Amino acid sequence: MTRTLPYVTPLVPALIVIAFFVWFANWIPQTRWEPPKAQAIGADLAPEELAQIGRTVVRQRGCLACHTLEPGGGVKGAGRGPNLAGVAARRAQGVAGGPDNLVAYLAQSLYEPSAYLVEGYANIMPSSVTAPANLNYEETVAVIAYLQSLGKAPTVKVGDVPRPAASAPGAQPAAVASADPAAMFTALACEGCHSLVAGETRVGPPLDAAGLKQVAAGRGMSLEAFLMESIVNPGAYEKPGFPGGVMPPDYGTRLNATQLDAMVRYLAAHGGRP
């Protein structure tokens, strides 16, 4: 024992320091990210309760990646989509376009966002009942109640809103017919979130060649393999500084192998165009 004491004694301070940091690391509250779960919404909920749930859904499902909530900012705001603040009041004032009834207008905006476009905005919003938002019927009603509350008292309840005619359980967006990659880029509204021009940032990162190659190399992948992964499994890597969960994850089923190959070749060749 006395022989080992000279060797053990110098280690005591180090062991104390290690023990302290182990304790401190476990003392810090631990957080874990989990994907948003479907909200449990009963048919008996009051409009005010639905609006509170709708507020959570809007924030969880990526709506604010394009829309803003800027009181006093008018329809424009500072987003890529119209400002949601005061939407109820604006409709009540007789803003032209879309159904006159507020609930019908909001339902159409969620089910068929391309049916009426606010002037100055591109047709980039996918139906809210498809990827990436994937709202079920009750969540859609909750979001409508929340949007109602941004300017007036919510009135809508579950059952007041018709279900979307073309969104039966399991329904998928229509497949893309064209095999021309430039046409697919437009048909899928890719330009709404991504630019092929280097340094031009939108909702998603620019698809410039240099940036794509750098990220691909960092992941130990070829440019083509990284592009394919980004299209069919966008959640595998999401560039820091950009909102996550926005890109639809169903392109792997909407595009066939020939279309996917053409799109990858197109992006690899044309990314970073002047």
Helices and strands as residue ranges (DSSP letters): H 5-8, H 11-27, H 47-60, G 63-65, H 87-92, H 102-111, H 137-149, H 181-187, G 190-192, H 209-218, H 223-232, G 234-236, H 251-254, H 257-270
